[in-house]
Amino acid sequence: MVQLTRIYTKSGDKGKTALGNGTRVFKNDIRVEAYGTVDETNAVIGVARLHATGDLDDMLARIQNDLFDLGADLCTPGDGTNDNPEQPALRIIAKQTERLEQEIDQINEHLDPLKSFVLPGGSALSAQLHIARTVSRRAERLMVALAGIEAINPEAVRYINRLSDHMFVLARHANNGGKDDILWKPGLTR
């Protein structure tokens, strides 16, 4: 592991940054936007964890680690098919997505059925998880746009798609199993 001895490198002072393979691109490159938004999702989850305990906090900790894996995946161009077998790039794998699906199913089976769309809010934890959901959706849109112009790991897109679903069910769980959800009332203020 590389040990950083200083925080600033000055290598980005002209608006470029290095990808995982050493290629330098502008900091507003869609790939950088995608993994930067994954990093933002991770930061929002970090704030949510201030309100989480027990199994829920453990889930969020695993997801935060996965998001660093996802950032590394996106930072390294390609879809993994041409990775050097001696030193392959870190890629999101199906097992990580499947774990999210299993957790979603476990959480969802204990939630009250939905009768309307859910407005973000309720508890502090739920509100933060809704922010994480929306930021992860933005990351997904950027990843899909990137996939339209360059090859990326398709499992990465599946993972981020499941993550937003996971954040939604966790937000409902954090609202007393959905009992304290704030429901949308169409046309309420007309």
C-alpha positions in Angstrom: 0.0 0.0 0.0 1.2 3.5 -0.9 1.8 5.7 2.1 1.0 9.4 1.5 3.4 11.8 3.1 1.6 14.9 2.0 -1.9 15.7 1.1 -1.3 18.0 -1.8 0.4 16.8 -4.9 -0.1 19.9 -7.2 -0.5 17.4 -10.1 -4.1 18.5 -10.5 -3.4 22.3 -10.6 -4.0 22.4 -14.4 -7.4 20.7 -14.1 -6.4 17.1 -14.8 -6.3 14.0 -12.7 -4.9 10.5 -13.1 -7.0 7.5 -13.7 -6.2 4.1 -12.2 -4.2 3.2 -15.3 -2.1 6.4 -15.2 -4.0 8.1 -18.0 -4.6 11.8 -17.3 -8.0 13.3 -18.0 -9.8 16.5 -17.2 -11.4 16.6 -13.8 -14.8 17.1 -15.5 -14.5 14.0 -17.5 -17.6 11.9 -17.2 -15.6 9.0 -15.7 -14.3 11.3 -13.0 -17.9 12.7 -12.5 -19.2 9.1 -12.1 -16.7 7.9 -9.5 -16.8 11.3 -7.8 -20.5 10.9 -7.4 -20.0 7.4 -6.0 -17.6 9.0 -3.5 -20.3 11.6 -2.6 -22.7 8.7 -2.0 -20.2 7.2 0.4 -19.9 10.5 2.3 -23.7 10.8 2.7 -23.8 7.2 4.0 -21.0 8.2 6.4 -23.3 10.9 7.8 -26.2 8.5 8.0 -24.1 6.1 10.0 -24.0 8.7 12.8 -27.6 7.7 13.4 -27.3 4.0 12.8 -26.6 1.1 15.2 -26.2 -2.6 15.2 -26.9 -4.6 12.1 -28.0 -1.5 10.1 -24.7 0.2 10.9 -22.8 -3.0 9.9 -24.7 -3.1 6.5 -23.8 0.5 5.9 -20.1 -0.1 6.8 -20.0 -3.0 4.2 -21.6 -0.8 1.6 -19.1 2.0 2.3 -16.3 -0.4 1.6 -18.0 -1.6 -1.6 -18.3 2.0 -2.7 -14.5 2.3 -2.5 -14.3 -0.9 -4.6 -16.8 0.7 -7.1 -14.8 3.9 -7.2 -11.6 1.9 -8.0 -13.5 0.0 -10.7 -14.7 3.1 -12.4 -11.3 4.8 -12.0 -9.7 2.1 -14.1 -10.9 2.2 -17.7 -12.4 -0.9 -19.3 -14.9 -3.5 -18.4 -12.4 -6.0 -16.9 -12.2 -8.2 -20.0 -8.8 -7.0 -20.9 -7.3 -6.6 -17.4 -3.8 -7.9 -16.8 -4.3 -11.3 -15.3 -1.1 -10.8 -13.3 -2.5 -7.7 -11.7 -6.2 -7.3 -12.5 -8.0 -4.1 -11.7 -10.4 -4.2 -8.7 -13.9 -4.8 -10.1 -17.3 -5.0 -8.5 -18.4 -8.7 -8.7 -21.8 -10.3 -8.7 -21.4 -11.5 -5.1 -21.5 -7.9 -3.9 -24.7 -7.2 -5.8 -26.3 -10.4 -4.6 -25.5 -9.5 -1.0 -27.4 -6.2 -1.5 -30.3 -8.1 -3.0 -30.4 -10.5 0.0 -30.4 -7.7 2.4 -33.1 -5.8 0.5 -35.3 -8.9 0.6 -34.7 -9.4 4.3 -35.5 -5.8 5.2 -38.5 -5.5 2.8 -40.3 -8.6 4.2 -40.7 -6.7 7.6 -41.9 -3.4 6.1 -45.5 -2.2 6.0 -46.9 -2.4 2.4 -46.6 0.8 0.4 -49.9 2.7 -0.2 -48.3 5.8 -1.7 -45.0 7.2 -2.7 -42.8 8.0 0.3 -41.6 11.5 0.9 -38.0 11.8 2.2 -38.0 12.4 6.0 -39.3 10.9 9.2 -36.3 10.1 11.3 -32.9 11.7 10.8 -31.5 8.4 9.7 -34.3 7.9 7.1 -33.7 11.4 5.7 -30.0 10.8 5.3 -30.6 7.4 3.6 -33.0 9.1 1.2 -30.2 11.6 0.3 -27.9 8.6 -0.2 -30.6 7.1 -2.5 -30.8 10.1 -4.6 -27.1 10.7 -4.9 -26.6 7.0 -5.8 -29.3 7.5 -8.6 -27.2 10.4 -9.9 -24.1 8.2 -9.9 -26.1 5.5 -11.8 -27.1 8.1 -14.4 -23.5 9.1 -14.9 -22.3 5.5 -15.1 -25.0 4.7 -17.7 -23.9 7.7 -19.7 -20.2 6.6 -19.4 -21.2 3.1 -20.5 -22.7 4.7 -23.6 -19.3 5.9 -24.7 -16.8 3.6 -23.1 -16.8 0.0 -21.9 -17.3 -0.3 -18.2 -17.9 -3.3 -15.9 -21.7 -4.1 -16.3 -21.8 -5.5 -12.7 -20.9 -2.0 -11.5 -24.1 -0.6 -13.0 -26.1 -3.5 -11.5 -24.5 -2.8 -8.1 -25.3 0.9 -8.1 -28.9 0.2 -9.2 -29.4 -2.2 -6.3 -27.8 0.3 -3.9 -30.5 2.9 -4.5 -33.1 0.2 -3.8 -31.3 -0.8 -0.7 -31.2 2.8 0.5 -34.9 3.1 0.0 -35.8 0.0 2.0 -33.3 1.0 4.7 -34.9 4.5 4.9 -38.3 2.9 5.4 -36.9 0.5 8.0 -35.4 3.5 9.8 -39.0 4.9 10.0 -40.3 2.3 12.3 -40.6 -0.3 9.6 -42.5 2.1 7.4 -45.1 3.0 10.0 -43.6 6.5 10.4 -43.1 7.1 6.6 -44.3 10.4 5.4 -46.6 9.6 2.4 -47.2 11.7 -0.6 -50.7 13.1 -0.8 -51.3 14.0 -4.5 -52.7 17.5 -5.0 -52.6 18.2 -1.2 -51.9 21.9 -1.6 -54.0 22.8 -4.6 
